[in-house]
Amino acid sequence: MTQDILLTDLAASFPTLAFDLKYATTDNITGYGIYREARALLHPEAARAFAKC
């Protein structure tokens, strides 16, 4: 059984967090963007655990 889960956008939840999503740009080992959007999304439980760090 699968569930639809709303993922947490790290940029929205942690606005002071600096991160580099290489595979959303051409600045990676492949030379082209792998992802369509430069967004970091986490499962809500993972986002809650991350917030505790």
Secondary structure, DSSP 4 states (H G I P E B T S, - for coil): ------PEEHHHH-TT-----GGGSS-STTSS--SSS---EE-HHHHHHHHT-
